[in-house]
Amino acid sequence: MKDKLTLVKVGGKIVEEPATLQQLLDDFSKIEGFKVLVHGGGRSATKLAAGLGIESRMVNGRRITDAETLKVVTMVYGGLVNKNIVAGLQAIGINALGLTGADMNLIRSEKRPVAEVDYGYVGDVKEVNAGLLASLIGQGIVPVLAPLTHDKQGNMLNTNADTIAGEAAKALAQYFDVTLMFCFEKKGVLRDEKDDDSVIPQIDRELFKQYVNEGVIQGGMIPKLENSFQAIDAGVKEVIITMASDIHTGGGTRVC
């Protein structure tokens, strides 16, 4: 019987402010069993880039990562944001280890090919060293993964945090019963975006198709749910979409 593992992905907005970060760490500490945290950090990267005179360009919510922007996101994601989280976890007795994909060759990516948009130094994940990650987790270490990978040719690559979380969860499913949690600012997937209490408690593929056709589910929630179904197909036991403050309460939308 596999041990339970909870992999939590949180956006940069939560981990970049001291008060919300502390609340997240307190809630995260209440999750029982093995766990992994994946984080973003986009607002901090944009702020630092502006201070350095580097323009931040976004297309469809994705950051265009040129050579100078890559330096900024590497500093912010792999340094400032990641180490603040690790230090906060150590302060409450959780032995955390901050990692990018380059550390111990944990996550290898390939630079995204140029199609309609040239995203620059952005990585598409090709390989996760799940055995190594599982070994760390088995020693009681809590990995904190920054949204950075490498191409094994000496180049860092900016990589979407949702993708990091999904690929890590899929890879770890051979070792653990994995619950993947995507955290954002709402209580779950909503029937009515204006009503924060209209959470859809459970969603399967048929309901998903129906809600997309009806316009109930739209925008960025569509790829988030598509990623969730792919994770289930790859052996992840459960995917939950919820607020960061509910990661230990059982709230949110369960994808089945």
DAKA-V299476 format. One record per pair of residues at least 4 apart in sequence whose C-alpha atoms are under 6 Angstrom apart, sorted by the first residue. I is the first residue (numbers start at 1). GAP is how many residues later the second one is. D is the distance in Angstrom with one decimal. If there is no record, write none. Layout:
# DAKA-V299476
i gap d
I GAP D
I GAP D
This chain:
# DAKA-V299476
i gap d
2 174 5.0
2 175 5.8
3 173 5.2
3 174 6.0
4 172 5.7
4 173 4.7
5 29 4.7
5 30 5.3
5 171 6.0
5 172 5.9
5 173 4.9
6 29 4.7
6 172 5.8
6 173 4.8
7 28 5.6
7 29 4.7
7 30 5.9
7 173 4.9
8 29 5.0
8 173 4.7
9 28 6.0
9 29 4.6
9 30 5.7
9 173 5.1
9 174 6.0
10 29 5.0
10 173 5.1
11 28 5.7
11 29 4.8
12 4 5.8
12 28 4.2
12 29 3.8
12 30 5.8
14 6 5.4
14 7 5.8
15 6 4.6
17 4 5.9
24 4 5.9
31 217 5.6
36 106 5.6
36 107 5.2
37 107 4.8
38 106 5.8
38 107 4.7
39 107 5.8
40 121 5.8
41 36 5.9
45 4 6.0
45 28 5.7
45 31 5.9
49 5 4.9
50 4 5.4
57 6 6.0
57 7 5.5
58 4 5.2
58 5 4.5
58 6 5.7
64 55 4.7
65 4 5.3
65 5 5.6
65 54 6.0
65 55 4.9
65 56 5.2
66 54 5.2
73 4 5.5
74 4 5.3
75 4 5.1
76 4 4.9
76 5 5.9
77 4 5.4
77 5 5.9
77 69 5.7
78 4 5.5
78 68 5.7
79 4 5.7
83 4 5.9
86 10 5.6
89 5 5.1
90 4 5.0
90 5 5.6
95 46 5.5
96 45 5.6
96 46 4.5
96 47 5.7
97 46 4.9
97 47 5.9
98 46 4.6
99 4 6.0
99 46 5.1
100 45 5.8
100 46 5.2
100 48 5.3
101 5 4.8
101 6 4.1
101 47 5.7
101 48 4.0
101 49 6.0
102 47 5.6
102 48 5.2
106 22 5.8
106 23 5.0
107 20 5.7
107 21 4.6
107 42 5.7
108 18 5.8
108 19 5.2
108 41 5.9
108 42 5.3
108 43 5.4
109 14 5.2
109 15 5.1
109 16 4.2
109 17 5.0
109 41 5.7
109 42 5.1
110 13 5.3
110 14 5.4
110 41 5.5
111 11 5.6
111 12 4.6
112 10 5.8
112 11 5.6
112 12 5.9
114 4 4.8
121 36 5.2
122 35 5.1
122 36 4.6
122 37 5.7
123 34 5.1
123 35 5.9
123 36 5.1
130 4 5.9
130 41 5.5
130 42 5.6
134 4 6.0
136 5 5.6
137 4 5.0
147 12 5.2
147 13 6.0
147 14 4.9
148 9 5.7
148 10 5.0
148 11 5.3
149 7 5.8
149 8 5.2
150 5 5.6
150 6 4.4
150 7 5.4
151 4 5.8
163 4 6.0
164 4 6.0
170 61 5.8
170 64 5.7
170 66 5.9
173 5 5.7
173 62 5.7
173 63 5.5
177 60 5.9
178 58 5.3
178 59 5.4
179 58 5.8
179 59 4.8
179 60 5.8
180 59 4.7
181 58 5.8
181 59 4.7
181 60 5.8
182 59 4.9
183 58 5.9
183 59 5.1
183 60 5.1
183 61 5.1
184 59 5.3
185 58 5.7
186 57 5.5
187 55 4.9
187 56 4.8
187 65 5.5
188 11 5.5
188 53 5.3
188 54 4.4
188 64 4.4
188 65 5.0
189 10 5.6
189 11 5.7
189 64 5.9
190 8 5.2
190 9 4.5
190 10 5.7
191 7 5.4
191 25 5.9
200 53 5.8
201 52 4.5
202 51 5.3
202 52 4.7
202 53 5.9
203 4 5.9
203 52 5.1
204 52 5.1
211 5 4.9
211 6 5.4
212 4 6.0
212 5 4.9
218 4 5.7
223 4 6.0
231 5 5.5
232 4 4.7
239 15 5.9
239 16 5.3
240 13 5.5
240 14 4.6
241 11 5.6
241 12 5.1
242 10 4.3
246 5 5.8
